[in-house]
Amino acid sequence: MHPTADAGFAVYVHWPFCLAKCPYCDFNSHVRLQPPDQARYIAAFRREIAHRAALVPGRTVSSIFFGGGTPSLMEGRTVGAILDAIGEHWAVDSNCEVSLEANPTSVEAGRFRDFRAAGVNRVSLGVQALNDADLKALGRMHSAEEALAAVAIARQYFERYSFDLIYARSPLQTPALWRAELELAISHAAEHLSLYQLTIEPGTAFERLFRAGKLAIPDHDAGAALYETTQEITAKHGLPVYEISNHARPGAECRHNLVYWHYGEYAGIGPGAHGRLVTAEGRMAHSTEKRPEIWLERVEAEGHALVENDRLGEEAQGDEYLLMGLRLVEGIDPTVFKALSGRELNAKRIASLIDEKLLMHRQGGRLAATPDGALLLDALVADLAA
């Protein structure tokens, strides 16, 4: 049995289409003048699901996540057909979390009613900011008023919903301004918020502006101050951090993302989706063709569109487990690291990182990043894995 088999089995479905490309976004998202042929995509999703199920039969699905792109541009029947296909090939847990990402611009009550009827039981809204000037600067197509109206519609149809905000988005964003915005957000949140620091991603419009000196973002110290404000306000209101960018009332964590962070198995379906499946050959790293039309043609011709199908060695598995698990407040289990990587973590290095207040012991022998360590996570992982 795989060391992280109890982490759950998830299915990620990627819908790659958007109404517009956000300037900070490096996800596999595409704008098309003509709307895609959803019936054709349904058939291709069904074939790719069948392909993955043949690799890992007998699994029970604990979570399903429709990400993108903008999955709320899908028709309710498209979502329903994909859920039916998953249920045809695997058992689905009776408590399965079925999440769908939505943009406030594509939220209509009728559409949410259709998603609910199709089997979606949780939505995640890309709000990103609660003031109009910053929304415009982020290239968003909705106003703050529209965003909160979308949250109200989500609340009407779903007991479980979350929304995203981006902070550290301008040097003018002070801790006091962010505190007020976050307090407003929490007053509309039910159980979960995703709060991301703006990062300049390679290949984005924001990177080009940043390099040209036309875009400024807060420096490290200002970003750290906003991060500390985030932890303080969310904890005060009963939505403590459980993963670097995610906050929830206890018990309301996103189960799908926990599969990733606990290093469980997940099937990635759709253009540019990634997966990690434990097959007869070992733990495999999967990714699919990114370009939607090419993905479609390949699935129609071959039954799948995998462009990466690589077996992960012990060292790579250990590194991935650290990278995912140290994002969580609960941290990692050194015995799982040993089972995956075939080696012990270096006790001297652990002691040194604890002395530097970057790492700490948690109950049950676990190791976790401190708040300072969380701000330097890549370096912490590299040090621990060395």
VOVORO-208783 format. One record per residue (C-alpha): x, y, z; chain. Coordinates in steps of 0.1 Angstrom, whole numbers, plus 5000, padded with zeros to 4 digits. Example, Ala and Ser with C-alpha at 12.3 -4.5 7.8 and 13.67 -1.06 7.14 Angstrom:
2
PT|5123|4955|5078|A
PT|5137|4989|5071|A
# end
This chain:
386
PT|5000|5000|5000|A
PT|5013|5035|4991|A
PT|5024|5055|5022|A
PT|4998|5083|5015|A
PT|4969|5061|5003|A
PT|4947|5074|5032|A
PT|4950|5110|5018|A
PT|4921|5103|4995|A
PT|4916|5100|4957|A
PT|4907|5132|4938|A
PT|4897|5140|4902|A
PT|4907|5174|4888|A
PT|4888|5186|4856|A
PT|4903|5215|4837|A
PT|4880|5238|4817|A
PT|4905|5261|4799|A
PT|4883|5289|4785|A
PT|4879|5324|4799|A
PT|4861|5356|4788|A
PT|4894|5375|4791|A
PT|4929|5367|4802|A
PT|4939|5383|4835|A
PT|4973|5400|4834|A
PT|4986|5382|4865|A
PT|4974|5347|4855|A
PT|4998|5320|4844|A
PT|4972|5292|4844|A
PT|4964|5273|4812|A
PT|4935|5296|4801|A
PT|4924|5307|4767|A
PT|4901|5332|4752|A
PT|4881|5322|4721|A
PT|4859|5343|4699|A
PT|4836|5313|4692|A
PT|4823|5294|4722|A
PT|4837|5258|4723|A
PT|4815|5229|4712|A
PT|4806|5216|4747|A
PT|4792|5183|4734|A
PT|4825|5175|4717|A
PT|4844|5183|4749|A
PT|4820|5161|4770|A
PT|4829|5132|4747|A
PT|4866|5139|4751|A
PT|4864|5143|4789|A
PT|4846|5109|4790|A
PT|4874|5092|4770|A
PT|4901|5107|4792|A
PT|4883|5097|4824|A
PT|4880|5061|4810|A
PT|4918|5061|4802|A
PT|4928|5071|4838|A
PT|4903|5047|4853|A
PT|4919|5019|4834|A
PT|4953|5029|4849|A
PT|4939|5030|4885|A
PT|4907|5009|4887|A
PT|4889|5003|4920|A
PT|4895|5037|4935|A
PT|4869|5056|4956|A
PT|4867|5093|4946|A
PT|4867|5116|4977|A
PT|4868|5149|4959|A
PT|4862|5164|4924|A
PT|4873|5199|4914|A
PT|4864|5218|4882|A
PT|4891|5244|4878|A
PT|4903|5266|4849|A
PT|4900|5288|4831|A
PT|4864|5296|4840|A
PT|4844|5264|4847|A
PT|4813|5285|4854|A
PT|4812|5291|4816|A
PT|4803|5254|4813|A
PT|4767|5244|4809|A
PT|4751|5226|4837|A
PT|4746|5195|4815|A
PT|4784|5195|4807|A
PT|4792|5194|4844|A
PT|4765|5167|4849|A
PT|4778|5145|4821|A
PT|4814|5147|4834|A
PT|4802|5138|4869|A
PT|4782|5109|4855|A
PT|4814|5096|4836|A
PT|4834|5097|4869|A
PT|4807|5077|4886|A
PT|4806|5052|4858|A
PT|4843|5044|4862|A
PT|4850|5047|4899|A
PT|4831|5045|4931|A
PT|4822|5080|4945|A
PT|4822|5086|4982|A
PT|4788|5096|4996|A
PT|4804|5126|5012|A
PT|4824|5135|4980|A
PT|4832|5172|4978|A
PT|4824|5185|4943|A
PT|4838|5220|4938|A
PT|4835|5244|4909|A
PT|4854|5277|4903|A
PT|4833|5306|4892|A
PT|4840|5342|4881|A
PT|4816|5369|4894|A
PT|4810|5379|4858|A
PT|4796|5345|4848|A
PT|4775|5339|4879|A
PT|4738|5338|4871|A
PT|4713|5323|4895|A
PT|4700|5300|4868|A
PT|4735|5287|4861|A
PT|4742|5281|4898|A
PT|4708|5263|4901|A
PT|4719|5240|4872|A
PT|4753|5233|4887|A
PT|4736|5224|4920|A
PT|4712|5201|4902|A
PT|4742|5185|4883|A
PT|4759|5175|4916|A
PT|4782|5204|4925|A
PT|4781|5210|4963|A
PT|4808|5237|4967|A
PT|4818|5268|4947|A
PT|4849|5289|4948|A
PT|4846|5325|4935|A
PT|4874|5345|4920|A
PT|4866|5378|4937|A
PT|4902|5390|4940|A
PT|4895|5425|4954|A
PT|4867|5445|4970|A
PT|4875|5479|4955|A
PT|4868|5488|4920|A
PT|4901|5506|4912|A
PT|4921|5476|4922|A
PT|4898|5452|4903|A
PT|4904|5473|4872|A
PT|4942|5472|4878|A
PT|4940|5434|4881|A
PT|4922|5432|4848|A
PT|4890|5419|4863|A
PT|4857|5424|4845|A
PT|4835|5427|4876|A
PT|4829|5455|4902|A
PT|4831|5450|4939|A
PT|4793|5453|4940|A
PT|4789|5425|4914|A
PT|4814|5403|4933|A
PT|4794|5406|4966|A
PT|4762|5399|4946|A
PT|4778|5368|4932|A
PT|4787|5357|4968|A
PT|4751|5362|4978|A
PT|4739|5340|4949|A
PT|4765|5313|4959|A
PT|4752|5315|4995|A
PT|4716|5309|4982|A
PT|4725|5277|4964|A
PT|4755|5262|4983|A
PT|4761|5256|5020|A
PT|4798|5255|5012|A
PT|4815|5283|4993|A
PT|4848|5301|4993|A
PT|4862|5331|4975|A
PT|4897|5343|4966|A
PT|4913|5377|4973|A
PT|4947|5389|4961|A
PT|4967|5412|4984|A
PT|5001|5429|4983|A
PT|4988|5441|4949|A
PT|5001|5477|4952|A
PT|5026|5496|4973|A
PT|4997|5518|4983|A
PT|4980|5489|5000|A
PT|4987|5495|5037|A
PT|4980|5470|5065|A
PT|4951|5493|5076|A
PT|4935|5493|5041|A
PT|4939|5455|5038|A
PT|4925|5450|5073|A
PT|4893|5469|5064|A
PT|4889|5450|5031|A
PT|4895|5416|5049|A
PT|4870|5424|5076|A
PT|4845|5432|5049|A
PT|4853|5399|5031|A
PT|4850|5379|5063|A
PT|4815|5394|5069|A
PT|4804|5378|5036|A
PT|4824|5345|5040|A
PT|4808|5313|5053|A
PT|4836|5290|5061|A
PT|4866|5294|5037|A
PT|4888|5321|5021|A
PT|4918|5318|4998|A
PT|4941|5348|5003|A
PT|4971|5351|4979|A
PT|5000|5375|4978|A
PT|5004|5389|4943|A
PT|5034|5373|4926|A
PT|5048|5382|4893|A
PT|5046|5350|4872|A
PT|5068|5344|4841|A
PT|5052|5350|4808|A
PT|5023|5371|4821|A
PT|5013|5406|4811|A
PT|5022|5417|4846|A
PT|5058|5404|4842|A
PT|5062|5425|4810|A
PT|5049|5456|4828|A
PT|5070|5449|4859|A
PT|5102|5445|4838|A
PT|5094|5478|4819|A
PT|5091|5496|4853|A
PT|5054|5502|4848|A
PT|5041|5481|4876|A
PT|5052|5483|4913|A
PT|5045|5457|4940|A
PT|5052|5459|4977|A
PT|5088|5450|4988|A
PT|5094|5419|5010|A
PT|5090|5437|5043|A
PT|5057|5453|5032|A
PT|5045|5420|5019|A
PT|5054|5403|5052|A
PT|5035|5429|5072|A
PT|5004|5423|5050|A
PT|5008|5385|5055|A
PT|5010|5390|5093|A
PT|4978|5412|5092|A
PT|4961|5384|5072|A
PT|4970|5358|5099|A
PT|4959|5381|5127|A
PT|4925|5391|5113|A
PT|4915|5357|5100|A
PT|4924|5340|5133|A
PT|4904|5366|5152|A
PT|4873|5358|5132|A
PT|4876|5321|5135|A
PT|4890|5314|5100|A
PT|4926|5305|5109|A
PT|4952|5296|5083|A
PT|4955|5259|5076|A
PT|4977|5262|5045|A
PT|4999|5292|5034|A
PT|4972|5309|5014|A
PT|4940|5292|5027|A
PT|4919|5299|5058|A
PT|4889|5280|5071|A
PT|4867|5274|5101|A
PT|4879|5241|5116|A
PT|4864|5212|5096|A
PT|4856|5234|5066|A
PT|4890|5230|5048|A
PT|4889|5223|5010|A
PT|4891|5185|5010|A
PT|4903|5185|4974|A
PT|4933|5206|4980|A
PT|4941|5186|5011|A
PT|4945|5155|4988|A
PT|4973|5175|4971|A
PT|4989|5187|5003|A
PT|4988|5153|5019|A
PT|5003|5139|4987|A
PT|4974|5117|4978|A
PT|4965|5105|4943|A
PT|4947|5126|4918|A
PT|4937|5122|4882|A
PT|4941|5153|4860|A
PT|4915|5155|4832|A
PT|4914|5181|4804|A
PT|4938|5204|4786|A
PT|4970|5212|4807|A
PT|4958|5191|4837|A
PT|4984|5175|4860|A
PT|4980|5142|4879|A
PT|4998|5119|4903|A
PT|4986|5083|4901|A
PT|5000|5052|4917|A
PT|4999|5025|4890|A
PT|5015|4991|4887|A
PT|5046|5009|4875|A
PT|5049|5031|4906|A
PT|5039|5067|4913|A
PT|5035|5085|4879|A
PT|5036|5122|4871|A
PT|5011|5131|4844|A
PT|5004|5162|4824|A
PT|4983|5167|4793|A
PT|4985|5187|4762|A
PT|4978|5224|4770|A
PT|4963|5237|4738|A
PT|4926|5229|4739|A
PT|4920|5222|4703|A
PT|4952|5199|4701|A
PT|4941|5182|4733|A
PT|4907|5175|4718|A
PT|4921|5161|4686|A
PT|4946|5139|4705|A
PT|4919|5125|4728|A
PT|4896|5118|4699|A
PT|4925|5100|4681|A
PT|4942|5082|4709|A
PT|4918|5081|4739|A
PT|4941|5105|4760|A
PT|4964|5135|4755|A
PT|4992|5128|4780|A
PT|5024|5146|4772|A
PT|5041|5136|4804|A
PT|5038|5100|4819|A
PT|5069|5097|4840|A
PT|5077|5074|4870|A
PT|5088|5094|4900|A
PT|5118|5081|4918|A
PT|5121|5079|4956|A
PT|5140|5112|4958|A
PT|5115|5131|4937|A
PT|5086|5117|4958|A
PT|5103|5128|4990|A
PT|5109|5163|4976|A
PT|5073|5166|4964|A
PT|5060|5154|4998|A
PT|5080|5181|5016|A
PT|5070|5208|4991|A
PT|5033|5200|4995|A
PT|5031|5191|5032|A
PT|5051|5220|5046|A
PT|5025|5243|5031|A
PT|5001|5230|5058|A
PT|5001|5244|5093|A
PT|5000|5207|5105|A
PT|5033|5201|5086|A
PT|5047|5167|5075|A
PT|5052|5133|5091|A
PT|5089|5122|5089|A
PT|5079|5085|5088|A
PT|5059|5092|5056|A
PT|5089|5110|5041|A
PT|5111|5080|5049|A
PT|5086|5056|5034|A
PT|5085|5076|5002|A
PT|5121|5086|4998|A
PT|5139|5056|5014|A
PT|5159|5078|5038|A
PT|5156|5097|5070|A
PT|5155|5135|5073|A
PT|5188|5149|5085|A
PT|5185|5154|5123|A
PT|5213|5181|5124|A
PT|5196|5201|5097|A
PT|5162|5198|5115|A
PT|5179|5211|5147|A
PT|5195|5239|5129|A
PT|5163|5250|5112|A
PT|5145|5249|5146|A
PT|5173|5271|5161|A
PT|5167|5295|5132|A
PT|5130|5295|5141|A
PT|5120|5284|5106|A
PT|5108|5249|5116|A
PT|5091|5236|5147|A
PT|5079|5203|5162|A
PT|5042|5195|5161|A
PT|5022|5169|5180|A
PT|5026|5133|5168|A
PT|5062|5138|5158|A
PT|5053|5161|5129|A
PT|5075|5189|5116|A
PT|5060|5222|5104|A
PT|5071|5256|5091|A
PT|5069|5285|5115|A
PT|5052|5317|5103|A
PT|5087|5329|5094|A
PT|5095|5296|5077|A
PT|5063|5298|5057|A
PT|5075|5331|5041|A
PT|5107|5313|5030|A
PT|5092|5280|5021|A
PT|5112|5271|4989|A
PT|5145|5277|5007|A
PT|5132|5257|5037|A
PT|5122|5227|5016|A
PT|5155|5229|4997|A
PT|5175|5229|5030|A
PT|5155|5200|5045|A
PT|5156|5179|5013|A
PT|5194|5183|5008|A
# end
